[in-house]
Amino acid sequence: MILVSNITKNVQTVRERIAHAARLAGRHPDEIVLIAVSKNRSVDEIRSAVAAGITHLGENRVQEAMAKWCEVGSIAAWHMIGTLQTNKAALAMQFTDLIHSLDRPSLAAELARQAVRQGRAVEALVQVNVSGEETKHGLPPTELEPFLEQVAALGGIQVKGLMTIAPEGAPAAVQQSTFSGLRELARRVDRRGLPGISMRWLSMGMSDDFETAIAEGANMVRIGSAIFGNRSYAGGA
Ligand SMILES: *Cc1c(COP(=O)(O)O)cnc(C)c1O
């Protein structure tokens, strides 16, 4: 079991590190949204994080997230950050505020179809595989603009920005070029001015690399273990 006081302290420490990284980059700390990644964590741990001031939660599996949402409700904004199977899109849309993992035409088509059925637009970030790692999901950077044109034409999906994951344990220079690469892609897209496509959010940075991500322009960071403790020792894993 992880202690509640640890979560409180960890949230505070992470916030201080975010603020420090923001100031070093000449940015205001309030620009950066902290998403506490609560996958594999219990509902009690989620409640503790919310009591510590967390207002955004991130989950990577729809069913697990749905079960938690059914228990605690919208005590925070819910972010779907993991790969989304097409047949779970409708379920995810029922309770998530932002999907970070729009990464293929078939998923876009299903989200658009559900948006029509549910009578409301769905908000999503497009996940880009900037580093080109084979194990990573996400669109290749060269396919981003044609994909966004397709999404804009579909309607029903409001793209709010981009998301990426840096290679695990990569040297700082590789992390940095991954994050600056996403920022530059967003800049290029922004100049196009496609309908329904905004580049408001850059979701990048996790426990091990969020300071580098903030230096490169991240304004959403997804942080799990630095808040809830190392996964192998935590209660829920
Ligand atoms: C698990 C996960 C995170 C958080 O990872 P930590 O290293 O525990 O901070 C962030 N983003 C995604 C997509 C994840 O799956």
The ligand as a Gaussian input file, in Angstrom:
#p B3LYP/6-31G(d) Opt

LIG

0 1
 C        2.172000       4.959000     -18.284000
 C        2.185000       6.131000     -19.190000
 C        2.657000       7.385000     -18.756000
 C        3.221000       7.628000     -17.373000
 O        4.436000       6.957000     -17.208000
 P        5.384000       7.212000     -15.932000
 O        6.745000       6.875000     -16.438000
 O        4.905000       6.304000     -14.870000
 O        5.256000       8.641000     -15.577000
 C        2.592000       8.432000     -19.655000
 N        2.114000       8.279000     -20.905000
 C        1.674000       7.091000     -21.365000
 C        1.160000       6.986000     -22.753000
 C        1.693000       5.983000     -20.520000
 O        1.246000       4.806000     -20.978000

